[in-house]
């Protein structure tokens, strides 16, 4: 008799056959590199835009500071999307 967990895992595997395939050591390494690369990209952009936003706020340019805040949010979404696309390409590749 299978547990509910086992049945759920079987259903998930049936919905995404590639997702059940284990990753090779090389793929794991590439995924870790992608994670670090995008983490560094985000840190660089965040530092740059935070400084810019703080300078604007100190100068009383609240509207421009809010625009930078919005740009920061869009940058995060864009980088997250890029990172996931890169990771999916590695996962889809068969070795």
C-alpha positions in Angstrom: 0.0 0.0 0.0 1.5 3.4 -1.1 1.4 6.4 1.2 -0.3 9.6 0.1 3.2 11.2 -0.3 4.3 8.4 -2.7 1.2 8.8 -4.7 1.7 12.6 -4.9 5.3 12.2 -6.0 4.2 9.8 -8.7 1.6 12.3 -10.0 4.2 15.1 -10.0 6.7 12.9 -11.9 4.0 12.0 -14.5 3.3 15.7 -15.0 6.9 16.6 -15.6 8.9 13.6 -16.7 12.2 15.7 -17.1 11.8 17.0 -13.6 12.3 13.5 -12.2 15.6 13.0 -14.0 18.5 13.4 -11.6 21.1 16.1 -12.3 24.6 15.2 -13.2 27.5 16.6 -11.1 28.4 18.9 -14.0 24.8 20.3 -14.1 24.8 20.8 -10.4 28.1 22.7 -10.7 26.7 24.9 -13.5 23.5 25.6 -11.5 25.7 26.7 -8.5 27.7 29.0 -10.8 24.6 30.5 -12.3 23.2 31.2 -8.8 26.5 32.9 -7.7 26.7 34.9 -11.0 23.2 36.3 -10.6 23.6 36.9 -6.9 26.7 39.0 -7.7 24.8 40.9 -10.5 22.0 41.7 -8.1 24.3 42.9 -5.4 26.1 45.2 -7.8 22.8 46.7 -9.1 21.3 47.0 -5.7 24.3 48.8 -4.3 24.5 51.2 -7.2 20.8 52.0 -7.2 20.5 52.2 -3.4 23.3 54.8 -3.3 21.7 56.8 -6.1 18.3 56.6 -4.3 19.9 57.8 -1.0 21.7 60.7 -2.7 18.4 61.8 -4.3 16.5 61.5 -1.0 19.2 63.5 0.8 18.7 66.2 -1.9 15.0 66.2 -1.4 14.2 64.6 -4.7 11.7 62.2 -3.3 9.9 61.6 -6.6 13.1 60.6 -8.4 14.1 58.5 -5.4 10.7 56.6 -5.7 11.4 56.1 -9.4 14.8 54.5 -8.5 13.0 52.3 -6.0 10.7 51.1 -8.8 13.7 50.6 -11.1 15.3 48.5 -8.3 12.1 46.3 -8.1 12.0 45.9 -11.9 15.7 45.0 -12.0 15.1 42.3 -9.4 12.3 40.8 -11.4 14.3 40.9 -14.6 17.4 39.2 -13.0 15.3 36.6 -11.3 13.7 35.8 -14.7 17.1 35.6 -16.4 18.5 33.4 -13.7 15.6 30.9 -13.9 15.8 30.7 -17.7 19.5 30.0 -17.5 18.9 27.3 -14.9 16.1 25.7 -16.9 18.5 25.5 -19.9 21.0 23.6 -17.8 18.3 21.3 -16.4 16.9 20.5 -19.9 20.3 19.6 -21.3 20.9 15.8 -21.2 24.3 14.5 -20.5 
